[in-house]
Amino acid sequence: MSAVFHLNNKESEYELKVNFNKPETLPFCSEPKYLGVTLDRLLTYRRHLESLRKKLTSRVAFLRRLAGSGFGAGATTLRTATLALVHSTAEYCAPVWCCSAHTRLIDPAINDALRTVTGCLRPTPADNLPILAGIQPAKFRRREATLSLGCRAMERGHLLHSALTRSSGAAARRLKFVPAVQQLISFSDDNNKRAARWADHQSNAEWADNPKRLHF
């Protein structure tokens, strides 16, 4: 199987003709799957998220059976099963597609799993479900995974180091992972700096022991 990705839209329908130790030409695939992630020409990952939604729906159905009257699993067991079955699947290779505009496709399945854990009904606001279940919201978990990969990629010798350190270029703009990681790293650095300044302020605040030294 062969595939091609480029930034020239005029050649979007161009197909490679590759022969590899065979007289026959390798079949061309416009949406290949690499390491479990379906890639499309525009890198929107819509097809991947659609297939992921189907997989999550089947796992949520299994989770509902576990919570039914036959098994009657408790909240702790359901929470552990949700993290193992639903969230682990929903977060596979999350740094790759976390910036896609189609991540909303998998949110209903995740919310259904959280409703199973908490026992809440449809009228319950979706934003309250992670709090009631004691599980970090999916978008924050994806950002944390992206930040973790970005911190590793900032080290020299990493495969993504050159892509992250390059601030311009069409390829860097097309790969939404690059600006997302740069933004998360800068935001994390700002938080660390603010925490350090606050710690220095507390250590140097002599007025804390002697309020009479304050002058307004």
Buried (B, 14 or more C-beta within 10 A) or exposed (E): EBBBEEEEEEEEEEBEEBEEEEEEEBEBEEEBBEEEBBBBBEBBBBBBBEBBBEBBBEBBEEBBEBBEEEEEBEBEBBBEBBBEBBBEBBBBBBBBBBBBEBBEBBBBBBBBBBBBBBEBEEEBEBEEBBEBBEBBBBBEBBBBBBBEBBBEBBEEEBEBBEBBEEEEEEEBEBBBBBBBBBBBBEEEEEEEEEEEEEEEEEEEEEEEEEEEEEEE
